[in-house]
Amino acid sequence: DPQQHPRHKTQCNCACPPCRTDRALGCESPHKCALAAQKIINKLTPKTNPNTPGHTDGLSLTHTRKEKNNETRTNGMKGIITFDPMVTCKTDLAECFRIFTDPDQLSDTP
């Protein structure tokens, strides 16, 4: 967000690093674009708003169950791993997707 940069000016020729980057990527008016984007974000529900603190879904495994799952994975032990139904994203978009497959049917061939 260019508006949060200490050197940002509310002018079309602002030279702060975020505005320069946005201009280099083709944006003609980074300040106006940032304001428009903020208006859209402000209309989002708390669950989908990236500025809202994390949503607690109440579906997480207990600490003990997570430890048992990690121990089973780490030691290559045969055993049951309890599915973690938590739907809250932590760091990046890739953590939001789950794909269930038969491990015997996996292939590295594209």
C-alpha positions in Angstrom: 0.0 0.0 0.0 1.8 3.2 -1.2 -0.2 5.3 1.3 1.6 3.7 4.2 5.1 4.5 2.9 6.6 7.5 4.8 7.7 9.2 1.6 4.3 8.8 -0.2 2.7 12.0 -1.6 -0.9 12.2 -2.7 0.2 13.3 -6.2 0.2 11.5 -9.5 4.0 11.8 -9.7 4.8 10.5 -6.3 8.3 9.1 -6.2 8.0 6.7 -3.2 9.2 3.1 -4.0 5.7 1.5 -4.0 4.4 4.1 -6.5 7.4 3.8 -8.7 7.0 0.1 -8.8 3.3 0.3 -9.6 4.0 2.8 -12.4 6.7 0.5 -13.8 4.1 -2.2 -13.9 1.7 0.0 -15.9 -0.4 1.8 -13.4 -0.9 5.4 -14.4 -2.1 6.6 -11.0 -0.9 4.5 -8.1 -2.4 6.7 -5.4 -5.9 6.5 -7.1 -5.6 2.8 -7.7 -4.6 2.2 -4.0 -7.6 4.2 -2.8 -9.9 2.3 -5.1 -8.4 -1.0 -4.0 -8.9 0.0 -0.3 -12.5 0.9 -0.9 -13.1 -2.6 -2.4 -11.2 -4.3 0.4 -13.2 -2.4 3.0 -16.4 -3.8 1.6 -15.3 -7.4 2.0 -16.7 -9.5 4.9 -14.3 -10.0 7.8 -13.7 -13.6 6.8 -12.4 -12.7 3.3 -10.8 -9.3 4.2 -7.0 -9.6 4.2 -6.7 -6.8 6.7 -8.9 -8.6 9.3 -7.0 -10.7 11.9 -7.2 -14.4 11.4 -10.5 -16.1 11.6 -10.7 -18.9 14.2 -12.7 -21.8 12.8 -12.7 -23.9 15.9 -11.8 -27.0 13.9 -8.1 -27.3 14.8 -6.7 -30.5 16.2 -5.5 -30.5 19.8 -1.8 -29.9 20.5 -1.3 -33.5 21.5 -3.0 -34.8 18.3 -0.8 -32.5 16.2 2.3 -33.8 18.0 1.3 -37.4 17.4 0.7 -36.7 13.7 4.1 -35.0 13.4 5.8 -37.9 15.2 4.2 -40.4 12.8 5.3 -38.4 9.8 8.8 -37.6 11.0 9.7 -41.2 12.1 8.2 -42.7 9.0 6.1 -44.8 11.3 3.1 -46.8 10.1 0.1 -45.5 11.9 -2.9 -43.4 11.7 -2.6 -39.6 11.0 -5.7 -37.8 12.1 -7.1 -35.4 9.4 -6.7 -31.7 10.4 -10.0 -30.0 9.3 -8.7 -26.5 10.0 -9.5 -24.2 7.1 -7.7 -21.1 8.2 -4.8 -20.1 6.0 -1.5 -19.4 7.7 1.2 -18.0 5.3 0.4 -18.5 1.7 -2.3 -19.6 -0.7 -0.9 -23.1 -1.2 -1.8 -23.9 2.4 -5.5 -23.3 1.5 -5.8 -26.3 -0.8 -6.0 -29.9 0.0 -5.7 -32.7 -2.5 -6.5 -36.3 -1.6 -4.9 -39.0 -3.7 -3.9 -42.6 -3.6 -0.2 -42.5 -2.9 0.3 -45.6 -4.9 -1.0 -43.9 -8.0 1.3 -40.8 -7.8 3.5 -40.0 -10.8 6.1 -37.3 -11.4 5.5 -37.4 -15.1 3.8 -34.2 -16.3 
